[in-house]
Amino acid sequence: MKMKSLSVFLSTLAGCVFGVYAEIPSVKVEISNKLDFDRVETVELDYGELCDRFGVKSLRVVDETGSELPSQVTYNGKLIFQPSVGAKSKVNVAVQPVKAFDFGTYTTGKMYPQRFDDFCWENDVAGFRAYGPALQDKGERGFGYDLHLKRGTSLPVIEHLYDLHFDKESAAAVERLKKEGRTEEAKRWRDAHSYHIDNGYGMDCYAVGPTLGAGATALIDGDTIVYPWCYKDYEILDEGPVRFTVSLTFRPATFQGQTVVENRIITLDKGSNLNRTKVTYRGLDKSVPMVMGIVVHDDGPVKSSVKDGYMSYLDPTNGPDNGEVYMGAVFPLRPESIAVEEEGKARHLLAHFDYSPTDGFDYYWGFGWNRGNVPTLADWNEMLLRKSRSIKSPLEVRILP
């Protein structure tokens, strides 16, 4: 086909495609970015309101070219999707009364009874772990969040790695090789099945122990951190192509004579290295001091800004040659202070706040890995700063008439 003919053909085809979409009833939505950098973020619309407008329960979202964007309906009644909006630009999308395409599940999580009720969750770029009730019943002091470094795939991988790690036939093979004196073969076999070793999809090489780990919160009694222990119950609220949400509820605890129950709503969106977490302590009737902390394992670089509401730390990881792991948090509420502090045997990078029983506490926490999607510490710090700016200047969403 000659170039001119091809051009005419493509123009005709485009006209046909746009004509088809134009015939489908739609609600047009304008999304504006006032900041000076490109953004791909989750946008929320009122699902019930849109369904009422069309008189249907099935909706999809398409961009200006007619291409469908992955979308999802959340537990709290939002239709969510992730448009790409250029710096200081606007884009339009259309919501249509058509069943959404199944784009698969990129944000997911589950509980693993084979490892003391670990609850793990992940998206396409990062994985996380919270310790469960069986570990607490065992008496092991594992308090904060753990990490799973991820690379090599955008698909869920943690379940596969747990299956390999706890495979009984593999464990038996390792023991057999040991008994036969083939210790090097036994080690290679064990390492090939261990989630502590990177075999192409990442690994768990982060140390938590009796600390706040990768970014847990805790109340303060005087000068003492009242460490949380392990979650007691969980409920998966969202799972799909765009967002994972889980509710973790903890066992009742006594704080300054009051019985309190901690709850965390943890949300992880596709493409994000940061979890959004809403923490509430039911039973408190007054504001009390609290901290959000990241355990400090050595003297790696620390950067923080009370004004911009973020902090970061380069962690050495647990073991040799695991690359660089960049820890961090971003706060919608301005911290009172951010500093590295010691308490007993633990050192933390701590951000101090007053917890309000009326409002709860909302923040973002997570990590980047230089073998994953964050090449350098400078890239990580820029990501945190941009997140801080994005919280203060969210994408503006307007339903067009």
TISE-232543 format. One record per residue (C-alpha): residue in one letter; x, y, z. Coordinates in steps of 0.05 Angstrom, whole numbers. Example, Ala and Ser with C-alpha at 12.3 -4.5 7.8 and 13.67 -1.06 7.14 Angstrom:
<node aa="A" east="246" north="-90" up="156"/>
<node aa="S" east="273" north="-21" up="143"/>
***
This chain:
<node aa="M" east="0" north="0" up="0"/>
<node aa="K" east="28" north="68" up="-20"/>
<node aa="M" east="41" north="119" up="35"/>
<node aa="K" east="-14" north="167" up="12"/>
<node aa="S" east="-64" north="110" up="8"/>
<node aa="L" east="-43" north="86" up="77"/>
<node aa="S" east="-53" north="156" up="105"/>
<node aa="V" east="-123" north="160" up="75"/>
<node aa="F" east="-139" north="91" up="102"/>
<node aa="L" east="-117" north="108" up="173"/>
<node aa="S" east="-155" north="174" up="172"/>
<node aa="T" east="-218" north="137" up="149"/>
<node aa="L" east="-208" north="84" up="202"/>
<node aa="A" east="-198" north="136" up="257"/>
<node aa="G" east="-261" north="171" up="234"/>
<node aa="C" east="-300" north="106" up="239"/>
<node aa="V" east="-273" north="91" up="309"/>
<node aa="F" east="-289" north="160" up="336"/>
<node aa="G" east="-357" north="156" up="302"/>
<node aa="V" east="-373" north="91" up="338"/>
<node aa="Y" east="-353" north="120" up="406"/>
<node aa="A" east="-393" north="182" up="392"/>
<node aa="E" east="-456" north="140" up="384"/>
<node aa="I" east="-447" north="110" up="454"/>
<node aa="P" east="-479" north="151" up="510"/>
<node aa="S" east="-424" north="180" up="553"/>
<node aa="V" east="-407" north="227" up="609"/>
<node aa="K" east="-346" north="269" up="593"/>
<node aa="V" east="-296" north="284" up="649"/>
<node aa="E" east="-241" north="336" up="648"/>
<node aa="I" east="-179" north="323" up="690"/>
<node aa="S" east="-130" north="380" up="702"/>
<node aa="N" east="-58" north="379" up="729"/>
<node aa="K" east="-33" north="446" up="755"/>
<node aa="L" east="36" north="422" up="773"/>
<node aa="D" east="99" north="426" up="730"/>
<node aa="F" east="110" north="351" up="721"/>
<node aa="D" east="72" north="294" up="687"/>
<node aa="R" east="27" north="252" up="731"/>
<node aa="V" east="-6" north="183" up="728"/>
<node aa="E" east="-51" north="180" up="788"/>
<node aa="T" east="-116" north="147" up="810"/>
<node aa="V" east="-178" north="188" up="797"/>
<node aa="E" east="-243" north="174" up="835"/>
<node aa="L" east="-314" north="186" up="810"/>
<node aa="D" east="-380" north="172" up="845"/>
<node aa="Y" east="-400" north="103" up="818"/>
<node aa="G" east="-472" north="105" up="843"/>
<node aa="E" east="-485" north="174" up="814"/>
<node aa="L" east="-459" north="152" up="745"/>
<node aa="C" east="-499" north="88" up="747"/>
<node aa="D" east="-562" north="127" up="764"/>
<node aa="R" east="-549" north="174" up="706"/>
<node aa="F" east="-546" north="117" up="656"/>
<node aa="G" east="-594" north="69" up="691"/>
<node aa="V" east="-543" north="13" up="689"/>
<node aa="K" east="-492" north="-21" up="734"/>
<node aa="S" east="-436" north="-32" up="683"/>
<node aa="L" east="-388" north="24" up="666"/>
<node aa="R" east="-322" north="33" up="629"/>
<node aa="V" east="-274" north="91" up="620"/>
<node aa="V" east="-243" north="110" up="552"/>
<node aa="D" east="-192" north="163" up="536"/>
<node aa="E" east="-193" north="214" up="480"/>
<node aa="T" east="-170" north="163" up="428"/>
<node aa="G" east="-226" north="115" up="447"/>
<node aa="S" east="-178" north="67" up="483"/>
<node aa="E" east="-206" north="37" up="547"/>
<node aa="L" east="-170" north="52" up="613"/>
<node aa="P" east="-168" north="-3" up="666"/>
<node aa="S" east="-221" north="15" up="718"/>
<node aa="Q" east="-248" north="-14" up="782"/>
<node aa="V" east="-306" north="-3" up="830"/>
<node aa="T" east="-282" north="4" up="903"/>
<node aa="Y" east="-314" north="-19" up="967"/>
<node aa="N" east="-334" north="52" up="984"/>
<node aa="G" east="-370" north="65" up="919"/>
<node aa="K" east="-318" north="98" up="875"/>
<node aa="L" east="-303" north="85" up="801"/>
<node aa="I" east="-228" north="91" up="797"/>
<node aa="F" east="-179" north="94" up="738"/>
<node aa="Q" east="-110" north="122" up="724"/>
<node aa="P" east="-104" north="174" up="668"/>
<node aa="S" east="-38" north="203" up="646"/>
<node aa="V" east="-38" north="279" up="651"/>
<node aa="G" east="20" north="321" up="626"/>
<node aa="A" east="51" north="379" up="665"/>
<node aa="K" east="3" north="438" up="670"/>
<node aa="S" east="-44" north="403" up="623"/>
<node aa="K" east="-115" north="375" up="617"/>
<node aa="V" east="-143" north="311" up="589"/>
<node aa="N" east="-213" north="287" up="577"/>
<node aa="V" east="-241" north="218" up="588"/>
<node aa="A" east="-311" north="189" up="576"/>
<node aa="V" east="-350" north="143" up="622"/>
<node aa="Q" east="-396" north="98" up="583"/>
<node aa="P" east="-451" north="48" up="601"/>
<node aa="V" east="-411" north="-12" up="575"/>
<node aa="K" east="-383" north="-70" up="614"/>
<node aa="A" east="-310" north="-58" up="631"/>
<node aa="F" east="-257" north="-103" up="600"/>
<node aa="D" east="-222" north="-151" up="648"/>
<node aa="F" east="-151" north="-123" up="651"/>
<node aa="G" east="-130" north="-174" up="703"/>
<node aa="T" east="-108" north="-166" up="775"/>
<node aa="Y" east="-45" north="-125" up="788"/>
<node aa="T" east="-60" north="-106" up="860"/>
<node aa="T" east="-73" north="-165" up="906"/>
<node aa="G" east="-59" north="-196" up="974"/>
<node aa="K" east="-75" north="-255" up="1019"/>
<node aa="M" east="-59" north="-287" up="1086"/>
<node aa="Y" east="-7" north="-343" up="1090"/>
<node aa="P" east="-21" north="-392" up="1148"/>
<node aa="Q" east="42" north="-431" up="1130"/>
<node aa="R" east="83" north="-372" up="1155"/>
<node aa="F" east="48" north="-355" up="1220"/>
<node aa="D" east="-10" north="-318" up="1186"/>
<node aa="D" east="33" north="-267" up="1148"/>
<node aa="F" east="-11" north="-220" up="1109"/>
<node aa="C" east="24" north="-199" up="1044"/>
<node aa="W" east="2" north="-152" up="989"/>
<node aa="E" east="33" north="-124" up="926"/>
<node aa="N" east="23" north="-85" up="862"/>
<node aa="D" east="65" north="-85" up="798"/>
<node aa="V" east="126" north="-52" up="830"/>
<node aa="A" east="130" north="-70" up="905"/>
<node aa="G" east="107" north="-119" up="958"/>
<node aa="F" east="94" north="-114" up="1033"/>
<node aa="R" east="81" north="-157" up="1094"/>
<node aa="A" east="46" north="-149" up="1161"/>
<node aa="Y" east="57" north="-202" up="1215"/>
<node aa="G" east="-3" north="-243" up="1238"/>
<node aa="P" east="-36" north="-271" up="1301"/>
<node aa="A" east="0" north="-338" up="1298"/>
<node aa="L" east="67" north="-302" up="1305"/>
<node aa="Q" east="42" north="-263" up="1365"/>
<node aa="D" east="15" north="-327" up="1397"/>
<node aa="K" east="85" north="-356" up="1386"/>
<node aa="G" east="112" north="-298" up="1426"/>
<node aa="E" east="158" north="-272" up="1372"/>
<node aa="R" east="167" north="-197" up="1375"/>
<node aa="G" east="155" north="-176" up="1303"/>
<node aa="F" east="121" north="-108" up="1303"/>
<node aa="G" east="129" north="-66" up="1241"/>
<node aa="Y" east="118" north="-74" up="1167"/>
<node aa="D" east="164" north="-118" up="1125"/>
<node aa="L" east="181" north="-111" up="1051"/>
<node aa="H" east="185" north="-154" up="989"/>
<node aa="L" east="232" north="-124" up="937"/>
<node aa="K" east="204" north="-136" up="868"/>
<node aa="R" east="231" north="-138" up="797"/>
<node aa="G" east="227" north="-178" up="733"/>
<node aa="T" east="151" north="-178" up="728"/>
<node aa="S" east="91" north="-132" up="736"/>
<node aa="L" east="47" north="-192" up="754"/>
<node aa="P" east="33" north="-216" up="825"/>
<node aa="V" east="91" north="-259" up="848"/>
<node aa="I" east="89" north="-266" up="925"/>
<node aa="E" east="42" north="-326" up="926"/>
<node aa="H" east="88" north="-363" up="878"/>
<node aa="L" east="149" north="-348" up="921"/>
<node aa="Y" east="114" north="-371" up="985"/>
<node aa="D" east="94" north="-436" up="950"/>
<node aa="L" east="166" north="-448" up="930"/>
<node aa="H" east="194" north="-429" up="999"/>
<node aa="F" east="147" north="-475" up="1037"/>
<node aa="D" east="144" north="-533" up="988"/>
<node aa="K" east="150" north="-597" up="1029"/>
<node aa="E" east="181" north="-638" up="973"/>
<node aa="S" east="236" north="-585" up="964"/>
<node aa="A" east="250" north="-585" up="1039"/>
<node aa="A" east="255" north="-661" up="1038"/>
<node aa="A" east="304" north="-658" up="979"/>
<node aa="V" east="348" north="-609" up="1017"/>
<node aa="E" east="350" north="-654" up="1078"/>
<node aa="R" east="366" north="-715" up="1035"/>
<node aa="L" east="424" north="-679" up="1002"/>
<node aa="K" east="450" north="-658" up="1071"/>
<node aa="K" east="448" north="-729" up="1097"/>
<node aa="E" east="487" north="-751" up="1035"/>
<node aa="G" east="540" north="-700" up="1051"/>
<node aa="R" east="524" north="-659" up="988"/>
<node aa="T" east="522" north="-593" up="1026"/>
<node aa="E" east="536" north="-547" up="967"/>
<node aa="E" east="481" north="-579" up="926"/>
<node aa="A" east="434" north="-573" up="986"/>
<node aa="K" east="450" north="-499" up="993"/>
<node aa="R" east="439" north="-486" up="918"/>
<node aa="W" east="372" north="-523" up="921"/>
<node aa="R" east="350" north="-486" up="983"/>
<node aa="D" east="371" north="-418" up="955"/>
<node aa="A" east="333" north="-432" up="890"/>
<node aa="H" east="269" north="-440" up="930"/>
<node aa="S" east="279" north="-386" up="983"/>
<node aa="Y" east="243" north="-319" up="981"/>
<node aa="H" east="303" north="-290" up="1017"/>
<node aa="I" east="344" north="-300" up="954"/>
<node aa="D" east="332" north="-261" up="890"/>
<node aa="N" east="321" north="-312" up="835"/>
<node aa="G" east="295" north="-262" up="785"/>
<node aa="Y" east="232" north="-234" up="817"/>
<node aa="G" east="260" north="-200" up="879"/>
<node aa="M" east="264" north="-222" up="952"/>
<node aa="D" east="252" north="-209" up="1025"/>
<node aa="C" east="318" north="-183" up="1052"/>
<node aa="Y" east="293" north="-131" up="1101"/>
<node aa="A" east="301" north="-137" up="1177"/>
<node aa="V" east="243" north="-117" up="1222"/>
<node aa="G" east="244" north="-151" up="1291"/>
<node aa="P" east="219" north="-111" up="1352"/>
<node aa="T" east="216" north="-45" up="1314"/>
<node aa="L" east="168" north="-4" up="1272"/>
<node aa="G" east="200" north="-34" up="1210"/>
<node aa="A" east="184" north="0" up="1144"/>
<node aa="G" east="136" north="52" up="1170"/>
<node aa="A" east="87" north="31" up="1225"/>
<node aa="T" east="56" north="81" up="1273"/>
<node aa="A" east="54" north="78" up="1349"/>
<node aa="L" east="27" north="117" up="1407"/>
<node aa="I" east="75" north="151" up="1456"/>
<node aa="D" east="68" north="144" up="1532"/>
<node aa="G" east="114" north="195" up="1563"/>
<node aa="D" east="180" north="182" up="1526"/>
<node aa="T" east="164" north="109" up="1510"/>
<node aa="I" east="140" north="81" up="1444"/>
<node aa="V" east="81" north="35" up="1455"/>
<node aa="Y" east="96" north="-15" up="1400"/>
<node aa="P" east="39" north="-48" up="1364"/>
<node aa="W" east="43" north="-124" up="1357"/>
<node aa="C" east="11" north="-165" up="1302"/>
<node aa="Y" east="-56" north="-156" up="1269"/>
<node aa="K" east="-113" north="-201" up="1295"/>
<node aa="D" east="-164" north="-198" up="1238"/>
<node aa="Y" east="-163" north="-177" up="1166"/>
<node aa="E" east="-214" north="-160" up="1113"/>
<node aa="I" east="-197" north="-151" up="1039"/>
<node aa="L" east="-238" north="-93" up="1014"/>
<node aa="D" east="-210" north="-81" up="944"/>
<node aa="E" east="-172" north="-124" up="894"/>
<node aa="G" east="-164" north="-113" up="820"/>
<node aa="P" east="-127" north="-78" up="764"/>
<node aa="V" east="-121" north="-11" up="799"/>
<node aa="R" east="-126" north="-16" up="875"/>
<node aa="F" east="-117" north="-63" up="934"/>
<node aa="T" east="-146" north="-46" up="1002"/>
<node aa="V" east="-143" north="-86" up="1066"/>
<node aa="S" east="-169" north="-71" up="1136"/>
<node aa="L" east="-125" north="-96" up="1192"/>
<node aa="T" east="-153" north="-97" up="1263"/>
<node aa="F" east="-108" north="-109" up="1324"/>
<node aa="R" east="-121" north="-140" up="1392"/>
<node aa="P" east="-147" north="-94" up="1447"/>
<node aa="A" east="-91" north="-61" up="1486"/>
<node aa="T" east="-87" north="-16" up="1547"/>
<node aa="F" east="-61" north="55" up="1538"/>
<node aa="Q" east="-61" north="103" up="1597"/>
<node aa="G" east="-117" north="65" up="1630"/>
<node aa="Q" east="-161" north="62" up="1568"/>
<node aa="T" east="-175" north="0" up="1526"/>
<node aa="V" east="-160" north="16" up="1453"/>
<node aa="V" east="-166" north="-23" up="1389"/>
<node aa="E" east="-122" north="-4" up="1330"/>
<node aa="N" east="-148" north="-8" up="1259"/>
<node aa="R" east="-109" north="5" up="1195"/>
<node aa="I" east="-140" north="15" up="1126"/>
<node aa="I" east="-82" north="3" up="1078"/>
<node aa="T" east="-90" north="21" up="1004"/>
<node aa="L" east="-39" north="6" up="949"/>
<node aa="D" east="-52" north="30" up="878"/>
<node aa="K" east="-21" north="3" up="814"/>
<node aa="G" east="45" north="36" up="798"/>
<node aa="S" east="55" north="66" up="867"/>
<node aa="N" east="113" north="51" up="913"/>
<node aa="L" east="74" north="81" up="971"/>
<node aa="N" east="16" north="53" up="1012"/>
<node aa="R" east="-36" north="102" up="1037"/>
<node aa="T" east="-55" north="83" up="1108"/>
<node aa="K" east="-110" north="108" up="1153"/>
<node aa="V" east="-97" north="92" up="1227"/>
<node aa="T" east="-151" north="96" up="1281"/>
<node aa="Y" east="-149" north="78" up="1354"/>
<node aa="R" east="-220" north="62" up="1378"/>
<node aa="G" east="-229" north="76" up="1452"/>
<node aa="L" east="-187" north="139" up="1458"/>
<node aa="D" east="-226" north="200" up="1480"/>
<node aa="K" east="-170" north="252" up="1475"/>
<node aa="S" east="-112" north="272" up="1431"/>
<node aa="V" east="-46" north="237" up="1447"/>
<node aa="P" east="25" north="238" up="1420"/>
<node aa="M" east="42" north="188" up="1366"/>
<node aa="V" east="100" north="173" up="1319"/>
<node aa="M" east="109" north="142" up="1251"/>
<node aa="G" east="176" north="108" up="1245"/>
<node aa="I" east="226" north="73" up="1199"/>
<node aa="V" east="278" north="29" up="1233"/>
<node aa="V" east="349" north="54" up="1221"/>
<node aa="H" east="399" north="-4" up="1212"/>
<node aa="D" east="461" north="37" up="1199"/>
<node aa="D" east="485" north="107" up="1183"/>
<node aa="G" east="457" north="109" up="1112"/>
<node aa="P" east="436" north="177" up="1084"/>
<node aa="V" east="374" north="209" up="1115"/>
<node aa="K" east="335" north="266" up="1084"/>
<node aa="S" east="273" north="299" up="1112"/>
<node aa="S" east="231" north="362" up="1108"/>
<node aa="V" east="180" north="383" up="1160"/>
<node aa="K" east="156" north="437" up="1113"/>
<node aa="D" east="145" north="390" up="1054"/>
<node aa="G" east="123" north="333" up="1099"/>
<node aa="Y" east="168" north="275" up="1077"/>
<node aa="M" east="227" north="234" up="1100"/>
<node aa="S" east="274" north="183" up="1068"/>
<node aa="Y" east="329" north="135" up="1089"/>
<node aa="L" east="376" north="89" up="1050"/>
<node aa="D" east="373" north="19" up="1082"/>
<node aa="P" east="430" north="-31" up="1075"/>
<node aa="T" east="383" north="-92" up="1074"/>
<node aa="N" east="396" north="-157" up="1110"/>
<node aa="G" east="452" north="-191" up="1071"/>
<node aa="P" east="506" north="-176" up="1020"/>
<node aa="D" east="497" north="-151" up="948"/>
<node aa="N" east="423" north="-137" up="951"/>
<node aa="G" east="426" north="-69" up="920"/>
<node aa="E" east="401" north="-5" up="951"/>
<node aa="V" east="333" north="0" up="984"/>
<node aa="Y" east="303" north="70" up="994"/>
<node aa="M" east="254" north="77" up="1051"/>
<node aa="G" east="206" north="135" up="1058"/>
<node aa="A" east="142" north="167" up="1080"/>
<node aa="V" east="99" north="227" up="1061"/>
<node aa="F" east="51" north="263" up="1108"/>
<node aa="P" east="-11" north="304" up="1090"/>
<node aa="L" east="-9" north="333" up="1161"/>
<node aa="R" east="54" north="372" up="1177"/>
<node aa="P" east="97" north="335" up="1228"/>
<node aa="E" east="118" north="369" up="1292"/>
<node aa="S" east="189" north="342" up="1281"/>
<node aa="I" east="229" north="290" up="1242"/>
<node aa="A" east="294" north="261" up="1270"/>
<node aa="V" east="334" north="198" up="1281"/>
<node aa="E" east="323" north="177" up="1353"/>
<node aa="E" east="344" north="119" up="1398"/>
<node aa="E" east="302" north="81" up="1447"/>
<node aa="G" east="333" north="20" up="1480"/>
<node aa="K" east="366" north="-23" up="1426"/>
<node aa="A" east="325" north="8" up="1369"/>
<node aa="R" east="340" north="68" up="1326"/>
<node aa="H" east="286" north="99" up="1284"/>
<node aa="L" east="275" north="157" up="1237"/>
<node aa="L" east="214" north="184" up="1272"/>
<node aa="A" east="161" north="235" up="1253"/>
<node aa="H" east="121" north="262" up="1312"/>
<node aa="F" east="47" north="281" up="1311"/>
<node aa="D" east="-13" north="289" up="1356"/>
<node aa="Y" east="-64" north="235" up="1343"/>
<node aa="S" east="-136" north="261" up="1340"/>
<node aa="P" east="-190" north="210" up="1356"/>
<node aa="T" east="-237" north="251" up="1314"/>
<node aa="D" east="-196" north="251" up="1251"/>
<node aa="G" east="-151" north="190" up="1256"/>
<node aa="F" east="-83" north="192" up="1222"/>
<node aa="D" east="-70" north="188" up="1148"/>
<node aa="Y" east="-1" north="179" up="1115"/>
<node aa="Y" east="38" north="146" up="1059"/>
<node aa="W" east="96" north="98" up="1067"/>
<node aa="G" east="136" north="50" up="1024"/>
<node aa="F" east="202" north="38" up="989"/>
<node aa="G" east="240" north="38" up="924"/>
<node aa="W" east="294" north="-10" up="900"/>
<node aa="N" east="350" north="8" up="852"/>
<node aa="R" east="341" north="-60" up="817"/>
<node aa="G" east="267" north="-46" up="811"/>
<node aa="N" east="234" north="18" up="786"/>
<node aa="V" east="274" north="70" up="826"/>
<node aa="P" east="346" north="75" up="798"/>
<node aa="T" east="377" north="123" up="850"/>
<node aa="L" east="366" north="155" up="917"/>
<node aa="A" east="359" north="222" up="882"/>
<node aa="D" east="302" north="193" up="841"/>
<node aa="W" east="269" north="168" up="905"/>
<node aa="N" east="274" north="234" up="941"/>
<node aa="E" east="245" north="269" up="880"/>
<node aa="M" east="188" north="218" up="879"/>
<node aa="L" east="172" north="234" up="952"/>
<node aa="L" east="175" north="309" up="941"/>
<node aa="R" east="128" north="302" up="881"/>
<node aa="K" east="80" north="260" up="922"/>
<node aa="S" east="80" north="314" up="975"/>
<node aa="R" east="65" north="367" up="923"/>
<node aa="S" east="11" north="323" up="891"/>
<node aa="I" east="-25" north="315" up="958"/>
<node aa="K" east="-27" north="390" up="965"/>
<node aa="S" east="-50" north="399" up="892"/>
<node aa="P" east="-91" north="339" up="872"/>
<node aa="L" east="-114" north="328" up="801"/>
<node aa="E" east="-177" north="370" up="790"/>
<node aa="V" east="-236" north="330" up="764"/>
<node aa="R" east="-295" north="363" up="731"/>
<node aa="I" east="-357" north="331" up="700"/>
<node aa="L" east="-369" north="368" up="634"/>
<node aa="P" east="-439" north="390" up="616"/>
***
